[in-house]
Amino acid sequence: MDAIQIGPFAIPWVRFQVFLALLALVAVAEVAARRVDRRLALWVYNAILLGFVGARLGFVLENASVFARDPLSVLYVWQGGFTPLWGILAAGGYTLMALPRNLWRYALFSALAAGLVFGVFQVQRRGGEEVRLPSVTLATLGGTPVNLQDFRGKPLVLNLWATWCPPCRRELPMMVRLSQEHPEVRFAFASQGEGPAVVRSFLEEEKLAPKWVLLDPETQLSQVLKTQGLPTTFFFDREGRLVARHLGELSEALLLGYLRVLR
């Protein structure tokens, strides 16, 4: 399961896990604040804020060359891009400075509760059966049939998208550019539920010419791979094993990170 479905919205599962962990952190800290010291209530909210800021800034620094080309993209937090270690260090440093020593153990108990909640859900998600590149035959814009098994032999980035999907439209130019800059990895863009005329018109309008555009009018891939929203991007190794999957819009920095894992 990639996401929690709430009406028409799909919340990526990892974000929901983080939300539950932070909820546990706040709950334990609030109880301690009422029973021990009110300063713990202010501490927990400030620590969360600084943790997020630290995690984002850490990610930005790790990918400084990418963000230097578009500084405003530092603010595009909805795309994801946080380094947990930097966030922990920021929140931990604040804790050591803001709380007296006699309250440190309560902060630690709160953090342990958050870690326990996150860990429990993480363990539950593991242990599923291995996902492999499905043997599904789609067609190119020119009508040539292509079986996805033909892509084995090189790492594959498989992007499920649609022309009506705003995040898909935003990320596609960047993904096409990176596909041209990284020929050692294949990129395939599988349009979901659309015909060739619509897809061809969109690509021509946006002046995009990806090498592999596949048509999936019956949304076979969405069903086989159990996607819960668009865009969804799958990362397969050269043997066709699924290495990672990402629901939602990808930033360039995140995509480059996934490509490093594929190599």
DRENDRENTOR-846094 format. One record per residue: residue number from 1; residue in one letter; x negated, y, z of N, C-alpha, C in turn. Coordinates in steps of 0.2 Angstrom, whole numbers, plus 5000, padded with zeros to 4 digits. Layout:
N
<NUM; A; <X; Y; Z>; <X; Y; Z>; <X; Y; Z>>;
...
END
This chain:
263
<1; M; <4996; 4994; 5000>; <5000; 5000; 5000>; <4996; 5006; 5000>>;
<2; D; <4997; 5011; 4995>; <4993; 5017; 4994>; <4995; 5022; 4999>>;
<3; A; <5002; 5022; 5000>; <5005; 5028; 5003>; <5011; 5027; 5007>>;
<4; I; <5013; 5032; 5010>; <5020; 5031; 5014>; <5024; 5035; 5010>>;
<5; Q; <5030; 5032; 5008>; <5035; 5035; 5003>; <5040; 5039; 5008>>;
<6; I; <5041; 5045; 5007>; <5046; 5049; 5010>; <5050; 5053; 5005>>;
<7; G; <5056; 5050; 5003>; <5060; 5053; 4997>; <5055; 5052; 4991>>;
<8; P; <5055; 5058; 4987>; <5051; 5058; 4981>; <5044; 5059; 4982>>;
<9; F; <5042; 5060; 4989>; <5035; 5062; 4990>; <5031; 5055; 4992>>;
<10; A; <5025; 5055; 4990>; <5020; 5049; 4993>; <5014; 5052; 4996>>;
<11; I; <5014; 5051; 5003>; <5008; 5053; 5007>; <5003; 5048; 5007>>;
<12; P; <4997; 5049; 5005>; <4992; 5044; 5005>; <4991; 5041; 5012>>;
<13; W; <4990; 5035; 5012>; <4990; 5031; 5018>; <4984; 5033; 5023>>;
<14; V; <4979; 5035; 5020>; <4973; 5037; 5024>; <4975; 5043; 5028>>;
<15; R; <4978; 5048; 5024>; <4980; 5054; 5028>; <4985; 5053; 5033>>;
<16; F; <4990; 5048; 5032>; <4995; 5046; 5037>; <4991; 5043; 5043>>;
<17; Q; <4986; 5039; 5042>; <4982; 5036; 5047>; <4979; 5042; 5052>>;
<18; V; <4976; 5047; 5048>; <4973; 5052; 5052>; <4978; 5056; 5056>>;
<19; F; <4984; 5057; 5053>; <4989; 5061; 5056>; <4991; 5057; 5063>>;
<20; L; <4992; 5050; 5062>; <4993; 5046; 5068>; <4988; 5047; 5074>>;
<21; A; <4981; 5046; 5071>; <4976; 5047; 5076>; <4976; 5053; 5079>>;
<22; L; <4977; 5059; 5076>; <4977; 5065; 5079>; <4983; 5066; 5084>>;
<23; L; <4988; 5063; 5082>; <4994; 5063; 5086>; <4992; 5060; 5093>>;
<24; A; <4989; 5054; 5093>; <4987; 5051; 5099>; <4982; 5055; 5103>>;
<25; L; <4977; 5059; 5099>; <4973; 5063; 5103>; <4976; 5069; 5106>>;
<26; V; <4981; 5072; 5103>; <4985; 5077; 5106>; <4989; 5075; 5112>>;
<27; A; <4992; 5069; 5111>; <4996; 5066; 5116>; <4992; 5065; 5123>>;
<28; V; <4987; 5062; 5122>; <4983; 5060; 5128>; <4980; 5067; 5131>>;
<29; A; <4978; 5071; 5127>; <4975; 5078; 5130>; <4980; 5082; 5133>>;
<30; E; <4986; 5082; 5130>; <4992; 5086; 5134>; <4994; 5083; 5140>>;
<31; V; <4994; 5076; 5141>; <4995; 5073; 5147>; <4990; 5075; 5152>>;
<32; A; <4984; 5074; 5150>; <4978; 5076; 5155>; <4979; 5084; 5157>>;
<33; A; <4981; 5088; 5152>; <4981; 5095; 5153>; <4986; 5096; 5159>>;
<34; R; <4992; 5093; 5159>; <4997; 5094; 5163>; <4995; 5091; 5170>>;
<35; R; <4991; 5086; 5170>; <4990; 5083; 5177>; <4983; 5085; 5180>>;
<36; V; <4979; 5087; 5175>; <4972; 5089; 5178>; <4970; 5096; 5177>>;
<37; D; <4970; 5099; 5171>; <4968; 5105; 5169>; <4971; 5108; 5163>>;
<38; R; <4974; 5114; 5163>; <4977; 5116; 5157>; <4972; 5118; 5151>>;
<39; R; <4966; 5119; 5153>; <4961; 5120; 5148>; <4961; 5115; 5143>>;
<40; L; <4963; 5109; 5144>; <4962; 5103; 5140>; <4967; 5104; 5134>>;
<41; A; <4973; 5108; 5135>; <4977; 5109; 5130>; <4975; 5113; 5124>>;
<42; L; <4971; 5119; 5126>; <4968; 5123; 5122>; <4962; 5120; 5118>>;
<43; W; <4959; 5116; 5122>; <4953; 5112; 5119>; <4955; 5108; 5113>>;
<44; V; <4960; 5104; 5114>; <4962; 5099; 5109>; <4964; 5102; 5102>>;
<45; Y; <4967; 5108; 5102>; <4969; 5111; 5096>; <4963; 5114; 5093>>;
<46; N; <4959; 5117; 5097>; <4953; 5120; 5094>; <4948; 5115; 5091>>;
<47; A; <4948; 5110; 5095>; <4943; 5104; 5092>; <4946; 5101; 5086>>;
<48; I; <4952; 5100; 5085>; <4955; 5098; 5079>; <4954; 5103; 5073>>;
<49; L; <4955; 5109; 5074>; <4954; 5114; 5069>; <4946; 5114; 5067>>;
<50; L; <4942; 5115; 5072>; <4935; 5115; 5070>; <4932; 5108; 5067>>;
<51; G; <4935; 5103; 5069>; <4934; 5096; 5066>; <4935; 5096; 5059>>;
<52; F; <4941; 5099; 5057>; <4943; 5099; 5050>; <4938; 5104; 5046>>;
<53; V; <4937; 5110; 5049>; <4933; 5115; 5046>; <4926; 5112; 5045>>;
<54; G; <4923; 5109; 5050>; <4916; 5105; 5050>; <4916; 5100; 5044>>;
<55; A; <4921; 5096; 5044>; <4921; 5090; 5039>; <4922; 5093; 5032>>;
<56; R; <4925; 5098; 5031>; <4926; 5101; 5024>; <4919; 5105; 5022>>;
<57; L; <4917; 5109; 5027>; <4910; 5112; 5025>; <4905; 5107; 5024>>;
<58; G; <4905; 5101; 5028>; <4900; 5096; 5027>; <4900; 5093; 5020>>;
<59; F; <4906; 5092; 5018>; <4907; 5089; 5011>; <4905; 5094; 5006>>;
<60; V; <4907; 5100; 5007>; <4905; 5106; 5002>; <4897; 5106; 5002>>;
<61; L; <4894; 5106; 5007>; <4886; 5106; 5007>; <4883; 5100; 5004>>;
<62; E; <4886; 5094; 5005>; <4884; 5088; 5002>; <4885; 5089; 4994>>;
<63; N; <4889; 5093; 4992>; <4891; 5093; 4985>; <4890; 5100; 4982>>;
<64; A; <4885; 5104; 4985>; <4884; 5111; 4984>; <4884; 5113; 4976>>;
<65; S; <4880; 5108; 4972>; <4880; 5110; 4965>; <4886; 5110; 4962>>;
<66; V; <4891; 5106; 4964>; <4897; 5105; 4960>; <4902; 5111; 4962>>;
<67; F; <4902; 5113; 4969>; <4906; 5119; 4971>; <4903; 5125; 4969>>;
<68; A; <4896; 5126; 4967>; <4893; 5132; 4965>; <4896; 5134; 4958>>;
<69; R; <4898; 5129; 4954>; <4901; 5131; 4948>; <4908; 5134; 4948>>;
<70; D; <4912; 5132; 4954>; <4918; 5135; 4955>; <4919; 5136; 4962>>;
<71; P; <4917; 5141; 4965>; <4917; 5142; 4972>; <4924; 5142; 4975>>;
<72; L; <4929; 5144; 4971>; <4936; 5144; 4974>; <4938; 5137; 4976>>;
<73; S; <4935; 5132; 4972>; <4938; 5125; 4973>; <4936; 5123; 4981>>;
<74; V; <4932; 5127; 4984>; <4931; 5125; 4991>; <4937; 5125; 4995>>;
<75; L; <4942; 5129; 4993>; <4948; 5130; 4996>; <4954; 5125; 4994>>;
<76; Y; <4952; 5121; 4989>; <4957; 5116; 4987>; <4957; 5110; 4991>>;
<77; V; <4959; 5111; 4997>; <4959; 5105; 5002>; <4964; 5100; 5001>>;
<78; W; <4969; 5101; 4997>; <4974; 5096; 4995>; <4971; 5091; 4991>>;
<79; Q; <4965; 5092; 4988>; <4962; 5087; 4983>; <4958; 5082; 4988>>;
<80; G; <4958; 5083; 4994>; <4953; 5079; 4998>; <4946; 5081; 4998>>;
<81; G; <4942; 5078; 5001>; <4935; 5080; 5002>; <4933; 5082; 5009>>;
<82; F; <4932; 5077; 5013>; <4930; 5079; 5020>; <4925; 5073; 5022>>;
<83; T; <4920; 5075; 5026>; <4915; 5071; 5028>; <4916; 5070; 5036>>;
<84; P; <4919; 5064; 5038>; <4921; 5063; 5045>; <4915; 5065; 5050>>;
<85; L; <4909; 5063; 5048>; <4903; 5064; 5053>; <4902; 5071; 5054>>;
<86; W; <4902; 5075; 5049>; <4902; 5083; 5051>; <4907; 5085; 5055>>;
<87; G; <4913; 5083; 5054>; <4919; 5085; 5058>; <4918; 5083; 5065>>;
<88; I; <4916; 5077; 5066>; <4915; 5074; 5073>; <4909; 5078; 5077>>;
<89; L; <4904; 5080; 5073>; <4899; 5084; 5076>; <4901; 5091; 5078>>;
<90; A; <4905; 5094; 5074>; <4908; 5101; 5075>; <4913; 5100; 5081>>;
<91; A; <4917; 5096; 5081>; <4922; 5095; 5087>; <4918; 5093; 5093>>;
<92; G; <4913; 5089; 5093>; <4909; 5087; 5099>; <4905; 5093; 5101>>;
<93; G; <4902; 5096; 5097>; <4898; 5102; 5099>; <4903; 5107; 5103>>;
<94; Y; <4908; 5109; 5100>; <4913; 5113; 5103>; <4915; 5111; 5110>>;
<95; T; <4916; 5104; 5110>; <4918; 5101; 5117>; <4913; 5102; 5122>>;
<96; L; <4907; 5101; 5120>; <4902; 5102; 5125>; <4901; 5109; 5128>>;
<97; M; <4902; 5114; 5123>; <4902; 5121; 5125>; <4908; 5124; 5129>>;
<98; A; <4914; 5121; 5127>; <4920; 5124; 5129>; <4923; 5121; 5136>>;
<99; L; <4921; 5115; 5137>; <4924; 5112; 5143>; <4918; 5111; 5148>>;
<100; P; <4920; 5112; 5155>; <4915; 5110; 5160>; <4914; 5103; 5160>>;
<101; R; <4908; 5101; 5163>; <4907; 5093; 5163>; <4912; 5089; 5166>>;
<102; N; <4915; 5091; 5171>; <4920; 5087; 5175>; <4926; 5086; 5170>>;
<103; L; <4927; 5089; 5165>; <4932; 5088; 5160>; <4930; 5084; 5154>>;
<104; W; <4924; 5083; 5153>; <4921; 5079; 5147>; <4924; 5072; 5147>>;
<105; R; <4925; 5069; 5152>; <4928; 5062; 5152>; <4935; 5062; 5149>>;
<106; Y; <4939; 5067; 5151>; <4946; 5067; 5148>; <4946; 5068; 5141>>;
<107; A; <4941; 5072; 5138>; <4940; 5073; 5131>; <4938; 5067; 5128>>;
<108; L; <4934; 5063; 5131>; <4932; 5057; 5128>; <4937; 5052; 5128>>;
<109; F; <4942; 5051; 5133>; <4947; 5047; 5133>; <4952; 5049; 5128>>;
<110; S; <4953; 5055; 5126>; <4958; 5057; 5121>; <4955; 5055; 5114>>;
<111; A; <4948; 5056; 5113>; <4945; 5054; 5107>; <4945; 5046; 5106>>;
<112; L; <4944; 5043; 5111>; <4945; 5035; 5111>; <4952; 5033; 5109>>;
<113; A; <4957; 5036; 5112>; <4964; 5035; 5110>; <4965; 5036; 5102>>;
<114; A; <4962; 5041; 5100>; <4963; 5043; 5093>; <4959; 5037; 5089>>;
<115; G; <4953; 5036; 5091>; <4949; 5031; 5087>; <4952; 5024; 5087>>;
<116; L; <4956; 5022; 5093>; <4959; 5016; 5093>; <4965; 5015; 5089>>;
<117; V; <4969; 5021; 5088>; <4975; 5021; 5084>; <4972; 5020; 5077>>;
<118; F; <4967; 5024; 5075>; <4965; 5024; 5068>; <4962; 5017; 5066>>;
<119; G; <4958; 5014; 5071>; <4955; 5007; 5070>; <4960; 5002; 5069>>;
<120; V; <4966; 5002; 5073>; <4971; 4997; 5073>; <4974; 4997; 5066>>;
<121; F; <4975; 5003; 5063>; <4978; 5003; 5056>; <4973; 5001; 5051>>;
<122; Q; <4967; 5003; 5052>; <4962; 5001; 5047>; <4961; 4994; 5047>>;
<123; V; <4961; 4990; 5053>; <4960; 4983; 5053>; <4966; 4980; 5049>>;
<124; Q; <4972; 4982; 5050>; <4978; 4979; 5048>; <4978; 4980; 5040>>;
<125; R; <4975; 4985; 5037>; <4975; 4986; 5030>; <4969; 4981; 5027>>;
<126; R; <4965; 4979; 5031>; <4960; 4975; 5028>; <4962; 4967; 5027>>;
<127; G; <4958; 4963; 5024>; <4959; 4956; 5023>; <4964; 4954; 5018>>;
<128; G; <4967; 4959; 5014>; <4971; 4957; 5008>; <4967; 4954; 5003>>;
<129; E; <4971; 4951; 4998>; <4968; 4947; 4993>; <4964; 4952; 4988>>;
<130; E; <4959; 4950; 4985>; <4955; 4954; 4980>; <4959; 4956; 4974>>;
<131; V; <4958; 4962; 4972>; <4962; 4965; 4967>; <4957; 4965; 4961>>;
<132; R; <4959; 4962; 4955>; <4955; 4962; 4949>; <4959; 4966; 4943>>;
<133; L; <4955; 4968; 4939>; <4957; 4971; 4933>; <4963; 4966; 4929>>;
<134; P; <4969; 4969; 4929>; <4974; 4964; 4926>; <4973; 4963; 4919>>;
<135; S; <4976; 4957; 4917>; <4976; 4956; 4909>; <4982; 4958; 4906>>;
<136; V; <4982; 4965; 4905>; <4988; 4968; 4902>; <4986; 4971; 4895>>;
<137; T; <4990; 4970; 4890>; <4988; 4973; 4884>; <4992; 4979; 4883>>;
<138; L; <4989; 4985; 4881>; <4992; 4991; 4880>; <4990; 4993; 4873>>;
<139; A; <4992; 4999; 4870>; <4991; 5001; 4864>; <4987; 5008; 4864>>;
<140; T; <4983; 5009; 4859>; <4980; 5016; 4859>; <4984; 5021; 4855>>;
<141; L; <4983; 5027; 4855>; <4987; 5032; 4851>; <4988; 5030; 4844>>;
<142; G; <4983; 5026; 4841>; <4984; 5024; 4834>; <4988; 5018; 4833>>;
<143; G; <4990; 5015; 4839>; <4994; 5008; 4839>; <4990; 5002; 4839>>;
<144; T; <4983; 5003; 4840>; <4979; 4997; 4841>; <4980; 4993; 4848>>;
<145; P; <4981; 4987; 4848>; <4982; 4984; 4855>; <4975; 4983; 4858>>;
<146; V; <4975; 4984; 4865>; <4969; 4983; 4869>; <4971; 4980; 4875>>;
<147; N; <4967; 4974; 4876>; <4968; 4971; 4883>; <4963; 4974; 4888>>;
<148; L; <4965; 4975; 4894>; <4961; 4978; 4899>; <4955; 4974; 4900>>;
<149; Q; <4955; 4967; 4899>; <4950; 4963; 4900>; <4944; 4964; 4896>>;
<150; D; <4945; 4968; 4890>; <4940; 4969; 4885>; <4935; 4975; 4888>>;
<151; F; <4937; 4978; 4894>; <4933; 4983; 4897>; <4928; 4980; 4902>>;
<152; R; <4928; 4974; 4903>; <4924; 4971; 4908>; <4917; 4971; 4905>>;
<153; G; <4912; 4972; 4909>; <4905; 4972; 4907>; <4902; 4979; 4909>>;
<154; K; <4906; 4984; 4910>; <4904; 4990; 4912>; <4909; 4993; 4918>>;
<155; P; <4906; 4997; 4922>; <4911; 4999; 4927>; <4917; 5003; 4924>>;
<156; L; <4923; 5003; 4926>; <4928; 5006; 4923>; <4932; 5011; 4928>>;
<157; V; <4934; 5016; 4926>; <4938; 5021; 4929>; <4945; 5021; 4925>>;
<158; L; <4950; 5019; 4929>; <4956; 5018; 4925>; <4961; 5023; 4929>>;
<159; N; <4963; 5028; 4925>; <4967; 5033; 4927>; <4974; 5033; 4925>>;
<160; L; <4979; 5032; 4929>; <4986; 5032; 4927>; <4989; 5039; 4928>>;
<161; W; <4992; 5041; 4923>; <4994; 5048; 4922>; <5000; 5049; 4918>>;
<162; A; <5003; 5055; 4918>; <5008; 5057; 4913>; <5008; 5065; 4912>>;
<163; T; <5011; 5067; 4906>; <5010; 5074; 4904>; <5015; 5078; 4908>>;
<164; W; <5020; 5075; 4911>; <5024; 5079; 4916>; <5022; 5080; 4923>>;
<165; C; <5016; 5077; 4924>; <5014; 5077; 4931>; <5008; 5083; 4932>>;
<166; P; <5010; 5088; 4936>; <5005; 5094; 4937>; <4998; 5092; 4939>>;
<167; P; <4998; 5088; 4944>; <4991; 5086; 4946>; <4987; 5082; 4941>>;
<168; C; <4991; 5078; 4937>; <4987; 5074; 4932>; <4985; 5079; 4926>>;
<169; R; <4989; 5084; 4925>; <4987; 5089; 4920>; <4981; 5093; 4922>>;
<170; R; <4980; 5095; 4929>; <4975; 5099; 4932>; <4968; 5095; 4932>>;
<171; E; <4969; 5088; 4933>; <4962; 5084; 4934>; <4960; 5081; 4927>>;
<172; L; <4964; 5081; 4923>; <4962; 5077; 4916>; <4956; 5080; 4913>>;
<173; P; <4956; 5087; 4912>; <4951; 5090; 4908>; <4944; 5089; 4912>>;
<174; M; <4944; 5089; 4918>; <4938; 5087; 4922>; <4936; 5080; 4921>>;
<175; M; <4941; 5076; 4921>; <4939; 5069; 4921>; <4937; 5067; 4914>>;
<176; V; <4939; 5070; 4909>; <4937; 5069; 4902>; <4930; 5071; 4901>>;
<177; R; <4929; 5077; 4904>; <4922; 5080; 4903>; <4917; 5075; 4907>>;
<178; L; <4918; 5073; 4913>; <4914; 5068; 4916>; <4913; 5061; 4912>>;
<179; S; <4918; 5059; 4909>; <4918; 5053; 4905>; <4913; 5054; 4899>>;
<180; Q; <4912; 5060; 4897>; <4907; 5061; 4891>; <4900; 5062; 4894>>;
<181; E; <4900; 5064; 4901>; <4893; 5065; 4904>; <4891; 5059; 4907>>;
<182; H; <4895; 5054; 4908>; <4893; 5047; 4911>; <4895; 5041; 4906>>;
<183; P; <4891; 5041; 4901>; <4893; 5035; 4896>; <4892; 5028; 4899>>;
<184; E; <4888; 5028; 4905>; <4887; 5021; 4908>; <4893; 5019; 4911>>;
<185; V; <4898; 5023; 4912>; <4905; 5021; 4915>; <4910; 5022; 4910>>;
<186; R; <4915; 5017; 4909>; <4920; 5018; 4904>; <4926; 5021; 4908>>;
<187; F; <4929; 5026; 4905>; <4935; 5029; 4907>; <4941; 5028; 4903>>;
<188; A; <4947; 5025; 4906>; <4953; 5024; 4902>; <4958; 5028; 4905>>;
<189; F; <4962; 5031; 4901>; <4968; 5035; 4903>; <4974; 5032; 4901>>;
<190; A; <4978; 5029; 4905>; <4984; 5026; 4903>; <4990; 5030; 4905>>;
<191; S; <4993; 5032; 4900>; <4999; 5036; 4900>; <5005; 5032; 4902>>;
<192; Q; <5009; 5034; 4908>; <5014; 5030; 4910>; <5021; 5033; 4908>>;
<193; G; <5025; 5028; 4904>; <5031; 5029; 4903>; <5032; 5034; 4897>>;
<194; E; <5027; 5035; 4893>; <5028; 5040; 4888>; <5026; 5037; 4881>>;
<195; G; <5028; 5040; 4876>; <5027; 5038; 4869>; <5021; 5042; 4866>>;
<196; P; <5018; 5040; 4860>; <5012; 5043; 4857>; <5013; 5050; 4855>>;
<197; A; <5019; 5052; 4853>; <5020; 5059; 4850>; <5019; 5064; 4856>>;
<198; V; <5022; 5062; 4862>; <5021; 5067; 4868>; <5014; 5067; 4870>>;
<199; V; <5011; 5061; 4871>; <5004; 5061; 4873>; <4999; 5065; 4868>>;
<200; R; <5000; 5063; 4862>; <4996; 5066; 4857>; <4997; 5074; 4856>>;
<201; S; <5003; 5076; 4857>; <5004; 5084; 4857>; <5001; 5087; 4863>>;
<202; F; <5001; 5084; 4869>; <4998; 5087; 4875>; <4991; 5087; 4874>>;
<203; L; <4988; 5082; 4872>; <4980; 5082; 4871>; <4978; 5087; 4866>>;
<204; E; <4982; 5087; 4860>; <4980; 5092; 4855>; <4981; 5099; 4858>>;
<205; E; <4986; 5101; 4862>; <4987; 5107; 4865>; <4981; 5109; 4869>>;
<206; E; <4979; 5104; 4873>; <4974; 5106; 4878>; <4967; 5105; 4875>>;
<207; K; <4966; 5103; 4869>; <4960; 5102; 4866>; <4956; 5097; 4869>>;
<208; L; <4959; 5091; 4871>; <4956; 5085; 4874>; <4955; 5080; 4870>>;
<209; A; <4949; 5076; 4870>; <4948; 5070; 4865>; <4945; 5065; 4869>>;
<210; P; <4948; 5062; 4874>; <4945; 5056; 4878>; <4945; 5050; 4873>>;
<211; K; <4940; 5046; 4874>; <4938; 5040; 4870>; <4944; 5035; 4870>>;
<212; W; <4946; 5034; 4877>; <4951; 5029; 4877>; <4957; 5032; 4881>>;
<213; V; <4962; 5033; 4876>; <4969; 5034; 4879>; <4974; 5029; 4877>>;
<214; L; <4977; 5026; 4882>; <4981; 5020; 4881>; <4988; 5022; 4883>>;
<215; L; <4993; 5019; 4879>; <5000; 5020; 4880>; <5003; 5014; 4884>>;
<216; D; <5007; 5016; 4890>; <5010; 5011; 4894>; <5017; 5013; 4895>>;
<217; P; <5021; 5013; 4889>; <5028; 5016; 4890>; <5033; 5012; 4895>>;
<218; E; <5031; 5006; 4896>; <5035; 5002; 4901>; <5032; 5002; 4908>>;
<219; T; <5027; 5006; 4909>; <5024; 5006; 4915>; <5022; 5000; 4918>>;
<220; Q; <5019; 4995; 4914>; <5017; 4989; 4916>; <5011; 4990; 4922>>;
<221; L; <5007; 4994; 4921>; <5001; 4995; 4925>; <5003; 4997; 4932>>;
<222; S; <5008; 5002; 4932>; <5011; 5004; 4938>; <5014; 4999; 4942>>;
<223; Q; <5017; 4994; 4939>; <5020; 4988; 4942>; <5015; 4983; 4945>>;
<224; V; <5011; 4981; 4940>; <5006; 4976; 4942>; <5001; 4979; 4947>>;
<225; L; <4999; 4985; 4947>; <4994; 4988; 4952>; <4998; 4991; 4958>>;
<226; K; <5004; 4991; 4958>; <5009; 4993; 4963>; <5007; 5000; 4965>>;
<227; T; <5007; 5005; 4961>; <5006; 5012; 4962>; <5012; 5015; 4965>>;
<228; Q; <5011; 5020; 4969>; <5017; 5023; 4972>; <5018; 5031; 4970>>;
<229; G; <5013; 5033; 4965>; <5014; 5040; 4963>; <5008; 5041; 4958>>;
<230; L; <5009; 5047; 4954>; <5004; 5049; 4949>; <5001; 5056; 4951>>;
<231; P; <4995; 5057; 4950>; <4990; 5052; 4947>; <4988; 5047; 4952>>;
<232; T; <4986; 5041; 4949>; <4982; 5036; 4953>; <4976; 5034; 4949>>;
<233; T; <4970; 5033; 4952>; <4964; 5032; 4949>; <4961; 5025; 4952>>;
<234; F; <4960; 5020; 4948>; <4957; 5014; 4950>; <4950; 5014; 4948>>;
<235; F; <4945; 5011; 4952>; <4938; 5010; 4951>; <4936; 5003; 4951>>;
<236; F; <4935; 5000; 4945>; <4933; 4993; 4945>; <4925; 4992; 4943>>;
<237; D; <4922; 4987; 4946>; <4915; 4986; 4944>; <4915; 4982; 4938>>;
<238; R; <4909; 4981; 4935>; <4908; 4978; 4929>; <4911; 4971; 4928>>;
<239; E; <4912; 4968; 4934>; <4915; 4961; 4934>; <4923; 4961; 4934>>;
<240; G; <4925; 4967; 4935>; <4933; 4968; 4935>; <4936; 4968; 4942>>;
<241; R; <4931; 4969; 4947>; <4934; 4969; 4954>; <4935; 4976; 4956>>;
<242; L; <4941; 4977; 4959>; <4943; 4984; 4962>; <4938; 4986; 4967>>;
<243; V; <4935; 4991; 4966>; <4931; 4994; 4972>; <4934; 4999; 4976>>;
<244; A; <4938; 5003; 4973>; <4942; 5009; 4976>; <4948; 5011; 4972>>;
<245; R; <4952; 5014; 4975>; <4958; 5017; 4972>; <4960; 5024; 4975>>;
<246; H; <4962; 5028; 4972>; <4964; 5035; 4974>; <4970; 5037; 4972>>;
<247; L; <4975; 5039; 4976>; <4981; 5042; 4975>; <4981; 5049; 4975>>;
<248; G; <4983; 5053; 4970>; <4983; 5060; 4970>; <4977; 5063; 4966>>;
<249; E; <4978; 5070; 4966>; <4973; 5073; 4962>; <4966; 5072; 4964>>;
<250; L; <4961; 5072; 4960>; <4954; 5071; 4961>; <4950; 5077; 4960>>;
<251; S; <4946; 5079; 4965>; <4941; 5084; 4963>; <4935; 5081; 4960>>;
<252; E; <4931; 5086; 4956>; <4925; 5083; 4953>; <4920; 5080; 4958>>;
<253; A; <4920; 5083; 4964>; <4915; 5081; 4969>; <4917; 5074; 4971>>;
<254; L; <4923; 5073; 4972>; <4926; 5066; 4975>; <4925; 5061; 4969>>;
<255; L; <4926; 5063; 4963>; <4925; 5058; 4957>; <4918; 5056; 4957>>;
<256; L; <4914; 5061; 4957>; <4906; 5059; 4957>; <4904; 5055; 4963>>;
<257; G; <4907; 5056; 4968>; <4906; 5051; 4974>; <4908; 5044; 4972>>;
<258; Y; <4914; 5043; 4969>; <4916; 5036; 4967>; <4912; 5033; 4962>>;
<259; L; <4909; 5038; 4957>; <4905; 5035; 4952>; <4898; 5032; 4955>>;
<260; R; <4896; 5036; 4960>; <4890; 5033; 4964>; <4891; 5027; 4967>>;
<261; V; <4897; 5025; 4969>; <4898; 5019; 4972>; <4899; 5013; 4967>>;
<262; L; <4901; 5015; 4961>; <4902; 5010; 4956>; <4895; 5008; 4953>>;
<263; R; <4890; 5012; 4954>; <4883; 5010; 4951>; <4880; 5005; 4955>>;
END
